[in-house]
C-alpha cells in the first residue's frame, strides 16, 4: 500500500507535500502531483500538510476518487523508479484520468 493524490490536487499543485516528503517520491505532472508507489515509504508526512486534503492512504481513498489510485501508479509505467522527483524533473504528461477532469474555472 501507498499514499495516493486525488482529484482536489488537479490544477492546484500546492506543493507543500514536496517539502515534507523525506524520500522525494512526489512527482509533478502538468496538472497535478503524483506519488510514486515504489518509492513511497508510507510515512504519511505528506498527508497532514496538504491544504486541499488531496492525499489519502490508498485503502482510505474515497470511492468518488477511486480511479486516482490506479492512475497514480499507472503514470509511472515505463518510467520505472528513477530514484526521486528532483533528479527526474517534471513528468511530461498527466494520466488520462487527470486529462479528463474539467479544468478549474471552466464551464463543463
C-alpha positions as CSV (number, residue, x, y, z in Angstrom):
1,X,0.0,0.0,0.0
2,X,1.0,3.6,-0.5
3,X,-0.4,7.1,-0.4
4,X,-2.3,8.5,-3.4
5,X,-3.1,12.0,-4.6
6,X,-6.6,12.5,-5.7
7,X,-8.7,15.0,-7.7
8,X,-8.6,18.0,-5.4
9,X,-4.9,18.5,-6.4
10,X,-5.8,18.9,-10.1
11,X,-5.0,22.4,-11.3
12,X,-3.9,23.4,-7.7
13,X,-0.5,21.7,-7.1
14,X,0.2,23.5,-3.8
15,X,3.5,21.5,-3.4
16,X,3.6,21.8,0.4
17,X,3.8,18.0,0.4
18,X,7.1,18.1,-1.6
19,X,8.9,19.8,1.3
20,X,7.7,17.1,3.7
21,X,8.5,14.0,1.7
22,X,11.7,12.5,3.1
23,X,12.3,10.3,0.1
24,X,11.4,12.7,-2.8
25,X,8.7,10.4,-4.2
26,X,6.2,13.1,-5.2
27,X,6.4,14.0,-8.9
28,X,4.9,16.9,-10.6
29,X,2.8,16.5,-13.7
30,X,1.4,19.3,-15.8
31,X,-1.9,19.5,-13.8
32,X,-1.3,17.6,-10.6
33,X,1.2,15.8,-8.4
34,X,1.7,12.0,-8.2
35,X,3.2,9.8,-5.6
36,X,5.4,7.1,-7.0
37,X,4.2,3.8,-5.4
38,X,7.6,2.0,-5.5
39,X,9.4,4.9,-3.9
40,X,6.9,5.9,-1.2
41,X,7.8,4.6,2.3
42,X,4.3,5.1,3.7
43,X,5.5,7.6,6.3
44,X,2.4,9.8,5.9
45,X,4.3,13.1,6.3
46,X,2.7,14.5,3.1
47,X,-0.9,13.9,4.2
48,X,-1.4,16.5,7.0
49,X,0.3,19.3,5.2
50,X,-1.9,19.1,2.0
51,X,-4.1,22.2,2.1
52,X,-6.6,20.7,-0.3
53,X,-6.8,17.4,1.5
54,X,-5.9,15.5,-1.7
55,X,-3.6,12.9,-0.2
56,X,-5.0,9.6,1.1
57,X,-3.7,6.3,2.3
58,X,-4.6,4.0,-0.6
59,X,-7.1,2.0,1.4
60,X,-8.8,5.2,2.6
61,X,-9.2,6.8,-0.8
62,X,-12.9,7.9,-1.1
63,X,-14.9,5.9,-3.6
64,X,-15.6,9.0,-5.7
65,X,-11.9,9.3,-6.4
66,X,-11.1,5.6,-6.6
67,X,-9.7,5.9,-10.2
68,X,-6.9,8.1,-8.9
69,X,-5.3,5.0,-7.1
70,X,-4.5,3.2,-10.3
71,X,-3.8,6.5,-12.1
72,X,-1.1,7.4,-9.5
73,X,0.6,4.0,-10.2
74,X,0.0,3.9,-14.0
75,X,1.5,7.3,-14.7
76,X,4.9,5.7,-13.8
77,X,4.5,2.8,-16.1
78,X,7.5,2.6,-18.4
79,X,9.4,5.1,-16.1
80,X,10.5,2.6,-13.5
81,X,11.8,4.0,-10.2
82,X,14.1,6.9,-11.2
83,X,15.2,7.4,-7.6
84,X,13.5,10.7,-6.8
85,X,11.5,13.5,-8.3
86,X,14.2,16.2,-8.1
87,X,16.6,14.1,-10.2
88,X,14.0,13.2,-12.7
89,X,12.2,16.5,-13.1
90,X,8.6,17.1,-14.0
91,X,6.6,14.4,-15.8
92,X,5.9,15.1,-19.4
93,X,2.2,14.3,-19.2
94,X,-0.6,13.6,-16.8
95,X,-2.5,10.3,-16.6
96,X,-5.6,10.2,-18.9
97,X,-7.8,10.3,-15.8
98,X,-6.4,13.7,-15.0
99,X,-6.7,14.9,-18.5
100,X,-10.4,14.1,-18.4
101,X,-11.1,16.3,-15.4
102,X,-12.6,19.6,-16.4
103,X,-10.2,22.5,-15.7
104,X,-10.9,24.6,-12.7
105,X,-12.8,27.7,-13.8
106,X,-14.0,26.1,-17.0
107,X,-17.6,25.6,-17.8
108,X,-18.4,21.9,-18.5
